[in-house]
C-alpha cells in the first residue's frame, strides 16, 4: 500500500512543502519549506528575500520558478540536499507532524503531483517521486534517532 499526498489541506497534507509548518533556518524564519527551497535557488540575491517574504507558498513558488531568475550554478547538484535539509528540520521542529510521518510505518510515500515529474509522479504516474523518497529518508533518520 502507498500513501499519496499533494495538497496541504488533504489527508497527509503536512507532507506537502506548502503546509504551514515554518522553520528557523540560516538565520531566518521561513513560513513553509517551499519558501526556503525556492529561495535557495537564488540565494544571495534580492529575489531570495522576496521569496522569503512572500505571503503564500504559491507566491514563493512562482517567484522561485520565474525563468528570469539567475539560478545558482550548482543548483542541480545541491537541490536534493537543500530539500532534505529543510524537510528534516520541518519534521524535527513540529512534533505533531513528526508523529504523523513516523506513524506511516514502512509505507511508500508518493507526492501525487500531476505536473511535477521530478519531485512528484506526474500525470501518468511515471515521475521520480523525489519528495516521497526524501520523506521516507527523513522518516528513517527520525526513527533511528528515536531508537537511541
Residue pairs with C-beta under 8 A, 6 or more apart in sequence:
1 107
1 108
2 107
2 108
2 109
2 110
3 12
3 104
3 107
3 108
3 109
3 110
4 12
4 110
4 111
4 112
5 11
5 12
5 13
5 15
5 16
5 109
5 110
5 111
5 112
6 16
6 111
6 112
6 113
6 120
7 13
7 16
7 18
8 14
8 16
8 18
8 19
8 20
8 57
12 100
13 19
14 21
14 94
14 96
14 97
14 100
14 101
15 101
15 109
15 111
15 131
15 135
16 111
17 32
17 33
17 34
17 37
17 57
17 87
17 131
18 32
18 34
18 57
18 58
18 61
19 32
19 33
19 97
20 31
20 32
21 32
21 33
21 90
21 93
21 94
21 97
22 29
22 30
22 31
22 32
22 93
23 29
23 30
23 33
23 36
23 86
23 89
23 90
23 93
24 30
24 93
25 36
25 85
25 86
25 89
28 52
30 36
30 39
30 52
30 86
31 54
31 57
31 60
32 57
32 60
33 83
33 86
33 87
33 90
34 57
34 60
34 61
35 51
35 52
35 54
35 57
35 60
36 52
36 82
36 86
37 64
37 79
37 82
37 83
37 86
38 51
38 60
38 61
38 63
38 64
38 65
39 47
39 48
39 49
39 51
39 52
39 60
39 64
40 48
40 72
40 78
40 79
40 82
41 64
41 69
41 71
41 72
41 75
41 79
42 48
42 51
42 64
42 69
42 70
42 71
42 72
43 72
44 72
45 69
45 70
47 63
47 66
47 69
50 63
51 60
51 63
51 64
52 60
54 60
54 63
63 69
72 78
80 130
80 134
83 119
83 130
83 131
83 134
84 134
84 137
84 138
87 131
87 134
87 135
87 138
88 138
88 141
88 142
90 97
91 97
91 98
91 101
91 138
91 142
92 98
92 142
98 142
101 135
101 138
101 139
101 142
102 139
102 142
102 143
102 146
104 139
108 132
108 136
109 132
109 135
109 136
109 139
110 120
110 121
110 129
110 132
111 119
111 120
111 121
111 129
111 131
111 132
112 120
112 121
113 119
113 120
113 121
113 122
113 127
114 120
114 122
114 123
115 122
115 123
116 122
116 127
117 126
117 127
117 128
118 127
118 128
118 130
119 127
119 128
119 129
119 130
119 131
120 127
120 129
120 131
120 132
121 127
121 128
121 129
121 132
